[in-house]
Amino acid sequence: MNFFDGGLMMADTLEAFVSRLQEDGVKAGEEAADKIRAEAEEQARQIVEDARAEADRIREKAEADGRETLARTETELKLAARDAVTRLQDTLGRALQSLLREAVQAQLSDAELIKELMQTIVAQYSKADCTGRAQVTFNVPQEMRDKLTHWVIQEFHSGLEKSSGLVDLHGTLRETGFEYNIKDGTVEITVASVVEILSELVGPQVRQHVSAAAAEA
């Protein structure tokens, strides 16, 4: 083999070697690119999954916070409604007492009504008294006593045959109405006592109507 032939052979060998290097380089590059692309895709999928998980966590937390806020709001509304009903009941109760007080005040300021009540009381206790001489002591405001003094004398003291009982009339009561005493017992018929009794009778009905209306609302 001469030098020329040897040179050709060497050139072919170098060319083949370079070509092999090129092929190997391209293949390595493609493999590296495939690996990078796979890693990038995996990272992208992980990022998406993490983002979805975070979005789900945020949504669940928001829903939980919303439910908690809704429950708290409902509780607050119920408490506010209960307080409003209670205040309304109290307001109606005070208004009712005011109306009752005005009505009772007007009735117990009527001298004619007081006369009728006194006659009824004396008559009842006279019948119940075995001696027929029941002593009844009435106490009224001084203004009412001034109106009743002459009538009491005429009705109960001018001729004992007109009444089997004896009546003693005082004028020291500080409130509209009257109180009477027979033996050791005293009964009070005043604005305060009558309003208290009427309020207990009417008050529960008012509270019941208010509660029913609130329940419907």
VOTI-620982 format. One line per field, with one value per atom (N, C-alpha, C): residue number from 1; chain; atom name; x negated, y, z. Coordinates in steps of 0.02 Angstrom, whole numbers, plus 50000, padded with zeros to 5 digits. Example, Ala and Ser with C-alpha at 12.3 -4.5 7.8 and 13.67 -1.06 7.14 Angstrom:
VOTI-620982
nr 1|1|1|2|2|2 $
kette A|A|A|A|A|A $
atom N|CA|C|N|CA|C $
px 49340|49385|49340|49358|49316|49355 $
py 49716|49775|49835|49888|49947|50002 $
pz 50390|50390|50390|50354|50357|50394 $
end
This chain:
VOTI-620982
nr 1|1|1|2|2|2|3|3|3|4|4|4|5|5|5|6|6|6|7|7|7|8|8|8|9|9|9|10|10|10|11|11|11|12|12|12|13|13|13|14|14|14|15|15|15|16|16|16|17|17|17|18|18|18|19|19|19|20|20|20|21|21|21|22|22|22|23|23|23|24|24|24|25|25|25|26|26|26|27|27|27|28|28|28|29|29|29|30|30|30|31|31|31|32|32|32|33|33|33|34|34|34|35|35|35|36|36|36|37|37|37|38|38|38|39|39|39|40|40|40|41|41|41|42|42|42|43|43|43|44|44|44|45|45|45|46|46|46|47|47|47|48|48|48|49|49|49|50|50|50|51|51|51|52|52|52|53|53|53|54|54|54|55|55|55|56|56|56|57|57|57|58|58|58|59|59|59|60|60|60|61|61|61|62|62|62|63|63|63|64|64|64|65|65|65|66|66|66|67|67|67|68|68|68|69|69|69|70|70|70|71|71|71|72|72|72|73|73|73|74|74|74|75|75|75|76|76|76|77|77|77|78|78|78|79|79|79|80|80|80|81|81|81|82|82|82|83|83|83|84|84|84|85|85|85|86|86|86|87|87|87|88|88|88|89|89|89|90|90|90|91|91|91|92|92|92|93|93|93|94|94|94|95|95|95|96|96|96|97|97|97|98|98|98|99|99|99|100|100|100|101|101|101|102|102|102|103|103|103|104|104|104|105|105|105|106|106|106|107|107|107|108|108|108|109|109|109|110|110|110|111|111|111|112|112|112|113|113|113|114|114|114|115|115|115|116|116|116|117|117|117|118|118|118|119|119|119|120|120|120|121|121|121|122|122|122|123|123|123|124|124|124|125|125|125|126|126|126|127|127|127|128|128|128|129|129|129|130|130|130|131|131|131|132|132|132|133|133|133|134|134|134|135|135|135|136|136|136|137|137|137|138|138|138|139|139|139|140|140|140|141|141|141|142|142|142|143|143|143|144|144|144|145|145|145|146|146|146|147|147|147|148|148|148|149|149|149|150|150|150|151|151|151|152|152|152|153|153|153|154|154|154|155|155|155|156|156|156|157|157|157|158|158|158|159|159|159|160|160|160|161|161|161|162|162|162|163|163|163|164|164|164|165|165|165|166|166|166|167|167|167|168|168|168|169|169|169|170|170|170|171|171|171|172|172|172|173|173|173|174|174|174|175|175|175|176|176|176|177|177|177|178|178|178|179|179|179|180|180|180|181|181|181|182|182|182|183|183|183|184|184|184|185|185|185|186|186|186|187|187|187|188|188|188|189|189|189|190|190|190|191|191|191|192|192|192|193|193|193|194|194|194|195|195|195|196|196|196|197|197|197|198|198|198|199|199|199|200|200|200|201|201|201|202|202|202|203|203|203|204|204|204|205|205|205|206|206|206|207|207|207|208|208|208|209|209|209|210|210|210|211|211|211|212|212|212|213|213|213|214|214|214|215|215|215|216|216|216|217|217|217 $
kette A|A|A|A|A|A|A|A|A|A|A|A|A|A|A|A|A|A|A|A|A|A|A|A|A|A|A|A|A|A|A|A|A|A|A|A|A|A|A|A|A|A|A|A|A|A|A|A|A|A|A|A|A|A|A|A|A|A|A|A|A|A|A|A|A|A|A|A|A|A|A|A|A|A|A|A|A|A|A|A|A|A|A|A|A|A|A|A|A|A|A|A|A|A|A|A|A|A|A|A|A|A|A|A|A|A|A|A|A|A|A|A|A|A|A|A|A|A|A|A|A|A|A|A|A|A|A|A|A|A|A|A|A|A|A|A|A|A|A|A|A|A|A|A|A|A|A|A|A|A|A|A|A|A|A|A|A|A|A|A|A|A|A|A|A|A|A|A|A|A|A|A|A|A|A|A|A|A|A|A|A|A|A|A|A|A|A|A|A|A|A|A|A|A|A|A|A|A|A|A|A|A|A|A|A|A|A|A|A|A|A|A|A|A|A|A|A|A|A|A|A|A|A|A|A|A|A|A|A|A|A|A|A|A|A|A|A|A|A|A|A|A|A|A|A|A|A|A|A|A|A|A|A|A|A|A|A|A|A|A|A|A|A|A|A|A|A|A|A|A|A|A|A|A|A|A|A|A|A|A|A|A|A|A|A|A|A|A|A|A|A|A|A|A|A|A|A|A|A|A|A|A|A|A|A|A|A|A|A|A|A|A|A|A|A|A|A|A|A|A|A|A|A|A|A|A|A|A|A|A|A|A|A|A|A|A|A|A|A|A|A|A|A|A|A|A|A|A|A|A|A|A|A|A|A|A|A|A|A|A|A|A|A|A|A|A|A|A|A|A|A|A|A|A|A|A|A|A|A|A|A|A|A|A|A|A|A|A|A|A|A|A|A|A|A|A|A|A|A|A|A|A|A|A|A|A|A|A|A|A|A|A|A|A|A|A|A|A|A|A|A|A|A|A|A|A|A|A|A|A|A|A|A|A|A|A|A|A|A|A|A|A|A|A|A|A|A|A|A|A|A|A|A|A|A|A|A|A|A|A|A|A|A|A|A|A|A|A|A|A|A|A|A|A|A|A|A|A|A|A|A|A|A|A|A|A|A|A|A|A|A|A|A|A|A|A|A|A|A|A|A|A|A|A|A|A|A|A|A|A|A|A|A|A|A|A|A|A|A|A|A|A|A|A|A|A|A|A|A|A|A|A|A|A|A|A|A|A|A|A|A|A|A|A|A|A|A|A|A|A|A|A|A|A|A|A|A|A|A|A|A|A|A|A|A|A|A|A|A|A|A|A|A|A|A|A|A|A|A|A|A|A|A|A|A|A|A|A|A|A|A|A|A|A|A|A|A|A|A|A|A|A|A|A|A|A|A|A|A|A|A|A|A|A|A|A|A|A|A|A|A|A|A|A|A|A|A|A|A|A|A|A|A|A|A|A|A|A|A|A|A|A|A|A|A|A|A|A|A|A|A $
atom N|CA|C|N|CA|C|N|CA|C|N|CA|C|N|CA|C|N|CA|C|N|CA|C|N|CA|C|N|CA|C|N|CA|C|N|CA|C|N|CA|C|N|CA|C|N|CA|C|N|CA|C|N|CA|C|N|CA|C|N|CA|C|N|CA|C|N|CA|C|N|CA|C|N|CA|C|N|CA|C|N|CA|C|N|CA|C|N|CA|C|N|CA|C|N|CA|C|N|CA|C|N|CA|C|N|CA|C|N|CA|C|N|CA|C|N|CA|C|N|CA|C|N|CA|C|N|CA|C|N|CA|C|N|CA|C|N|CA|C|N|CA|C|N|CA|C|N|CA|C|N|CA|C|N|CA|C|N|CA|C|N|CA|C|N|CA|C|N|CA|C|N|CA|C|N|CA|C|N|CA|C|N|CA|C|N|CA|C|N|CA|C|N|CA|C|N|CA|C|N|CA|C|N|CA|C|N|CA|C|N|CA|C|N|CA|C|N|CA|C|N|CA|C|N|CA|C|N|CA|C|N|CA|C|N|CA|C|N|CA|C|N|CA|C|N|CA|C|N|CA|C|N|CA|C|N|CA|C|N|CA|C|N|CA|C|N|CA|C|N|CA|C|N|CA|C|N|CA|C|N|CA|C|N|CA|C|N|CA|C|N|CA|C|N|CA|C|N|CA|C|N|CA|C|N|CA|C|N|CA|C|N|CA|C|N|CA|C|N|CA|C|N|CA|C|N|CA|C|N|CA|C|N|CA|C|N|CA|C|N|CA|C|N|CA|C|N|CA|C|N|CA|C|N|CA|C|N|CA|C|N|CA|C|N|CA|C|N|CA|C|N|CA|C|N|CA|C|N|CA|C|N|CA|C|N|CA|C|N|CA|C|N|CA|C|N|CA|C|N|CA|C|N|CA|C|N|CA|C|N|CA|C|N|CA|C|N|CA|C|N|CA|C|N|CA|C|N|CA|C|N|CA|C|N|CA|C|N|CA|C|N|CA|C|N|CA|C|N|CA|C|N|CA|C|N|CA|C|N|CA|C|N|CA|C|N|CA|C|N|CA|C|N|CA|C|N|CA|C|N|CA|C|N|CA|C|N|CA|C|N|CA|C|N|CA|C|N|CA|C|N|CA|C|N|CA|C|N|CA|C|N|CA|C|N|CA|C|N|CA|C|N|CA|C|N|CA|C|N|CA|C|N|CA|C|N|CA|C|N|CA|C|N|CA|C|N|CA|C|N|CA|C|N|CA|C|N|CA|C|N|CA|C|N|CA|C|N|CA|C|N|CA|C|N|CA|C|N|CA|C|N|CA|C|N|CA|C|N|CA|C|N|CA|C|N|CA|C|N|CA|C|N|CA|C|N|CA|C|N|CA|C|N|CA|C|N|CA|C|N|CA|C|N|CA|C|N|CA|C|N|CA|C|N|CA|C|N|CA|C|N|CA|C|N|CA|C|N|CA|C|N|CA|C|N|CA|C|N|CA|C|N|CA|C|N|CA|C|N|CA|C|N|CA|C|N|CA|C|N|CA|C|N|CA|C|N|CA|C|N|CA|C|N|CA|C|N|CA|C|N|CA|C|N|CA|C|N|CA|C|N|CA|C|N|CA|C|N|CA|C|N|CA|C|N|CA|C|N|CA|C|N|CA|C|N|CA|C|N|CA|C|N|CA|C|N|CA|C|N|CA|C|N|CA|C|N|CA|C $
px 49956|50000|49955|49967|49926|49955|49920|49940|50006|50016|50079|50138|50128|50183|50192|50135|50141|50174|50161|50192|50266|50286|50358|50393|50361|50391|50398|50347|50350|50404|50410|50461|50531|50539|50604|50617|50566|50574|50592|50558|50573|50643|50662|50728|50782|50768|50815|50819|50760|50757|50795|50786|50821|50895|50912|50983|51014|50972|50997|51006|50958|50964|51026|51036|51095|51160|51162|51222|51232|51175|51180|51200|51174|51191|51264|51288|51358|51404|51383|51424|51423|51363|51358|51399|51395|51433|51508|51529|51600|51622|51580|51596|51599|51550|51549|51612|51630|51689|51752|51754|51812|51815|51758|51758|51779|51754|51772|51847|51871|51942|51985|51964|52002|52002|51943|51940|51983|51982|52022|52096|52115|52186|52206|52161|52176|52182|52137|52141|52205|52223|52285|52345|52347|52403|52406|52347|52344|52368|52347|52369|52445|52473|52545|52581|52555|52586|52582|52523|52517|52565|52571|52616|52688|52707|52775|52787|52737|52744|52751|52711|52715|52782|52806|52871|52927|52922|52972|52969|52907|52899|52929|52915|52941|53018|53044|53117|53149|53119|53147|53144|53089|53083|53135|53142|53192|53262|53277|53343|53352|53299|53303|53312|53273|53280|53350|53375|53442|53495|53488|53536|53532|53471|53462|53491|53478|53506|53581|53608|53681|53712|53680|53706|53703|53647|53639|53691|53701|53750|53820|53837|53903|53913|53860|53865|53875|53836|53843|53912|53938|54005|54058|54050|54098|54096|54035|54029|54058|54044|54071|54147|54174|54247|54277|54244|54269|54267|54212|54207|54260|54272|54322|54391|54406|54472|54478|54424|54426|54437|54401|54410|54481|54507|54575|54625|54615|54660|54657|54596|54588|54623|54613|54644|54720|54746|54818|54844|54804|54824|54830|54779|54781|54839|54849|54905|54972|54977|55038|55050|54998|55004|55024|54995|55013|55087|55111|55181|55227|55206|55246|55247|55188|55184|55231|55231|55275|55349|55367|55437|55457|55413|55428|55428|55381|55378|55445|55471|55534|55592|55593|55647|55644|55585|55579|55581|55582|55591|55665|55707|55779|55812|55835|55865|55927|55965|56026|56008|55955|55933|55909|55872|55848|55907|55958|56018|56049|56056|56086|56044|55979|55935|55940|55941|55947|56013|56067|56131|56130|56101|56097|56055|55998|55954|55987|56018|56051|56108|56147|56203|56179|56126|56101|56076|56037|56009|56062|56112|56167|56204|56215|56249|56206|56140|56096|56085|56095|56083|56142|56128|56182|56219|56186|56219|56257|56243|56275|56251|56195|56168|56095|56082|56014|55984|55924|55890|55842|55852|55810|55776|55710|55671|55646|55664|55641|55588|55538|55486|55480|55489|55487|55442|55424|55388|55430|55398|55434|55485|55468|55514|55577|55569|55627|55667|55632|55667|55713|55688|55729|55793|55789|55847|55895|55869|55910|55936|55908|55924|55999|56029|56100|56141|56123|56159|56154|56094|56084|56128|56132|56174|56247|56269|56339|56353|56306|56317|56310|56261|56245|56256|56266|56271|56336|56373|56437|56492|56501|56550|56518|56503|56468|56510|56577|56618|56602|56568|56553|56497|56455|56399|56383|56369|56352|56278|56237|56166|56149|56092|56066|56005|56000|55946|55905|55838|55792|55751|55751|55719|55658|55599|55537|55514|55470|55446|55371|55336|55262|55230|55271|55242|55207|55147|55108|55118|55154|55164|55238|55254|55324|55353|55414|55446|55468|55471|55488|55464|55463|55449|55499|55517|55564|55539|55559|55536|55596|55599|55650|55615|55623|55588|55513|55478|55405|55382|55428|55408|55418|55368|55372|55367|55413|55414|55402|55355|55336|55365|55402|55429|55402|55341|55309|55289|55266|55245|55190|55141|55085|55107|55149|55170|55214|55259|55303|55264|55219|55178|55135|55109|55067|55107|55168|55210|55228|55249|55269|55209|55151|55091|55074|55083|55069|55119|55180|55230|55220|55204|55198|55127|55077|55008|54988|55004|54985|55015|55075|55106|55068|55048|55009|54942|54908|54844|54853|54907|54920|54931|54968|54981|54915|54875|54811|54765|54760|54717|54741|54808|54835|54821|54828|54814|54740|54697|54625|54607|54639|54626|54647|54704|54727|54680|54653|54607|54542 $
py 49940|50000|50061|50107|50166|50219|50272|50327|50356|50360|50390|50348|50283|50239|50242|50246|50250|50314|50367|50432|50429|50397|50391|50353|50299|50258|50298|50336|50376|50429|50458|50510|50480|50419|50386|50372|50351|50335|50397|50452|50514|50539|50532|50554|50513|50445|50402|50418|50435|50451|50516|50564|50628|50618|50577|50564|50529|50482|50446|50495|50539|50589|50632|50650|50692|50655|50593|50553|50545|50529|50521|50586|50642|50707|50724|50710|50724|50681|50616|50571|50592|50609|50632|50696|50739|50802|50788|50742|50725|50694|50649|50617|50669|50714|50767|50811|50825|50866|50831|50764|50725|50725|50717|50716|50783|50837|50904|50916|50896|50905|50865|50802|50760|50791|50815|50847|50910|50948|51009|50992|50940|50920|50896|50857|50834|50892|50940|50999|51039|51042|51078|51043|50976|50939|50948|50948|50957|51027|51076|51144|51150|51119|51121|51086|51026|50989|51029|51059|51101|51160|51190|51247|51226|51168|51143|51127|51095|51079|51142|51192|51256|51290|51286|51316|51280|51213|51174|51193|51199|51217|51286|51333|51401|51400|51362|51358|51326|51271|51238|51284|51320|51366|51422|51447|51499|51474|51412|51384|51374|51349|51340|51406|51457|51523|51551|51538|51561|51529|51462|51428|51453|51464|51490|51560|51601|51670|51669|51624|51618|51596|51545|51520|51575|51612|51666|51720|51735|51787|51766|51702|51677|51681|51662|51665|51737|51782|51853|51880|51859|51881|51854|51791|51762|51798|51813|51849|51919|51952|52019|52017|51966|51960|51948|51905|51891|51954|51991|52053|52104|52106|52152|52135|52069|52047|52063|52051|52066|52141|52182|52255|52275|52244|52260|52240|52181|52159|52207|52228|52275|52342|52364|52427|52422|52367|52357|52350|52316|52309|52376|52419|52486|52527|52521|52558|52533|52468|52440|52464|52464|52487|52561|52600|52671|52680|52641|52646|52623|52567|52542|52592|52622|52670|52730|52754|52811|52792|52732|52711|52700|52665|52652|52717|52761|52826|52863|52862|52897|52865|52798|52764|52776|52769|52776|52849|52895|52966|52986|52939|52952|52941|52994|52989|52945|52946|52904|52830|52813|52742|52722|52765|52750|52740|52780|52773|52703|52684|52619|52562|52567|52516|52514|52572|52574|52543|52559|52530|52454|52430|52357|52324|52353|52324|52322|52378|52381|52331|52326|52280|52208|52190|52121|52103|52148|52133|52137|52177|52180|52114|52083|52019|51964|51970|51918|51924|51983|51994|51968|51924|51894|51944|51999|52050|52099|52099|52147|52218|52225|52292|52295|52278|52277|52348|52354|52418|52419|52464|52467|52535|52534|52596|52605|52660|52676|52731|52725|52777|52797|52861|52888|52950|52976|53039|53095|53146|53200|53233|53241|53273|53231|53165|53121|53121|53125|53127|53188|53244|53305|53295|53256|53244|53194|53150|53095|53105|53153|53159|53168|53214|53226|53164|53133|53074|53017|53007|52954|52965|53028|53043|53028|53049|53038|52964|52929|52859|52811|52823|52773|52796|52860|52883|52920|52940|52975|52923|52900|52847|52780|52746|52682|52629|52642|52592|52588|52640|52640|52591|52578|52533|52496|52433|52394|52400|52432|52440|52511|52519|52585|52598|52658|52676|52733|52723|52774|52795|52859|52884|52925|52904|52941|52970|53019|53052|53057|53001|53002|52962|52933|52893|52938|52920|52963|52946|52893|52872|52869|52881|52878|52809|52808|52745|52745|52686|52683|52617|52614|52552|52547|52486|52478|52425|52435|52390|52366|52301|52271|52225|52239|52204|52211|52156|52160|52154|52155|52147|52211|52227|52286|52265|52292|52279|52344|52342|52403|52401|52452|52460|52526|52525|52586|52576|52630|52626|52574|52575|52528|52456|52441|52372|52346|52388|52367|52358|52404|52398|52336|52320|52260|52197|52194|52136|52132|52188|52188|52172|52197|52185|52110|52078|52006|51967|51993|51959|51971|52033|52052|52042|52053|52050|51986|51926|51865|51859|51884|51882|51926|51985|52029|51997|51968|51936|51877|51840|51784|51807|51860|51886|51912|51946|51972|51914|51863|51806|51769|51762|51728|51768|51833|51876|51872|51871|51867|51800|51746|51680|51677|51707|51708|51749|51804|51846|51810 $
pz 50000|50000|50000|49956|49954|50001|50005|50050|50031|49965|49942|49965|49953|49974|50048|50084|50158|50178|50142|50159|50148|50094|50081|50135|50154|50206|50271|50286|50348|50342|50284|50274|50283|50253|50261|50335|50368|50439|50478|50465|50501|50485|50420|50401|50436|50438|50472|50546|50575|50646|50660|50616|50625|50617|50564|50554|50614|50641|50701|50759|50765|50819|50810|50747|50733|50751|50729|50744|50819|50851|50924|50957|50931|50960|50950|50890|50876|50920|50924|50965|51039|51061|51131|51141|51092|51097|51099|51054|51054|51120|51145|51210|51266|51263|51314|51307|51243|51233|51256|51241|51264|51340|51372|51445|51475|51444|51468|51458|51398|51383|51432|51446|51493|51563|51584|51649|51652|51597|51595|51597|51559|51561|51630|51661|51729|51778|51772|51815|51801|51737|51720|51750|51744|51774|51849|51880|51953|51973|51933|51947|51941|51888|51878|51936|51956|52010|52076|52088|52148|52146|52087|52080|52092|52064|52075|52149|52180|52251|52293|52276|52313|52301|52238|52223|52261|52264|52303|52376|52403|52473|52487|52441|52450|52446|52397|52389|52451|52475|52534|52594|52601|52658|52652|52589|52579|52594|52573|52587|52662|52695|52767|52803|52781|52810|52796|52735|52718|52761|52771|52814|52885|52909|52977|52982|52932|52933|52929|52887|52881|52947|52978|53042|53095|53096|53145|53132|53068|53050|53070|53057|53075|53151|53188|53261|53284|53255|53274|53257|53198|53179|53227|53247|53294|53361|53384|53447|53440|53384|53373|53370|53336|53332|53401|53440|53507|53550|53545|53584|53561|53495|53469|53495|53495|53520|53594|53632|53704|53716|53677|53685|53665|53612|53591|53644|53673|53727|53786|53803|53859|53843|53780|53760|53761|53735|53736|53807|53848|53918|53953|53941|53971|53943|53877|53846|53874|53882|53909|53980|54020|54089|54091|54044|54041|54025|53976|53957|54015|54045|54101|54159|54171|54226|54214|54152|54136|54146|54122|54127|54200|54237|54308|54348|54332|54366|54357|54297|54283|54322|54324|54358|54434|54462|54535|54558|54510|54528|54526|54507|54501|54569|54600|54667|54667|54614|54611|54611|54575|54576|54645|54678|54746|54793|54785|54827|54817|54754|54739|54770|54764|54791|54867|54897|54971|54994|54960|54978|54972|54917|54907|54961|54978|55028|55096|55115|55180|55184|55131|55129|55136|55100|55102|55171|55201|55266|55321|55310|55359|55360|55301|55298|55328|55318|55344|55419|55446|55518|55558|55606|55644|55687|55706|55747|55705|55640|55597|55607|55641|55655|55632|55571|55545|55543|55570|55570|55511|55464|55404|55403|55397|55393|55322|55292|55224|55228|55186|55182|55109|55095|55027|55027|54969|54966|54997|55023|55057|55011|54948|54900|54893|54890|54884|54949|55005|55070|55074|55049|55050|55009|54955|54913|54946|54987|55012|55083|55120|55191|55202|55168|55178|55158|55103|55080|55131|55158|55207|55269|55291|55350|55334|55275|55256|55245|55216|55196|55255|55297|55348|55420|55431|55501|55517|55468|55481|55488|55548|55560|55548|55602|55596|55563|55556|55523|55449|55422|55350|55335|55382|55370|55434|55426|55485|55503|55460|55474|55490|55520|55536|55492|55465|55419|55449|55446|55468|55407|55392|55331|55348|55320|55330|55263|55266|55204|55201|55215|55217|55160|55117|55062|55012|54991|54946|54872|54858|54789|54773|54710|54688|54701|54728|54744|54817|54847|54918|54946|55012|55046|55104|55121|55176|55224|55286|55339|55378|55387|55429|55478|55541|55594|55582|55567|55560|55488|55441|55371|55332|55289|55247|55174|55133|55061|55025|54977|54940|54870|54853|54785|54758|54734|54709|54636|54606|54536|54528|54571|54565|54572|54621|54633|54576|54551|54497|54432|54417|54356|54358|54416|54423|54407|54433|54420|54346|54317|54247|54201|54219|54178|54177|54233|54236|54193|54188|54147|54073|54055|53985|53959|54001|53980|53944|53971|53936|53867|53857|53791|53742|53765|53722|53704|53754|53740|53692|53700|53656|53584|53575|53507|53476|53515|53489|53469|53512|53497|53434|53428|53370|53306|53310|53252|53234|53284|53270|53239|53261|53233|53160|53145|53075|53031|53059|53020|53008 $
end
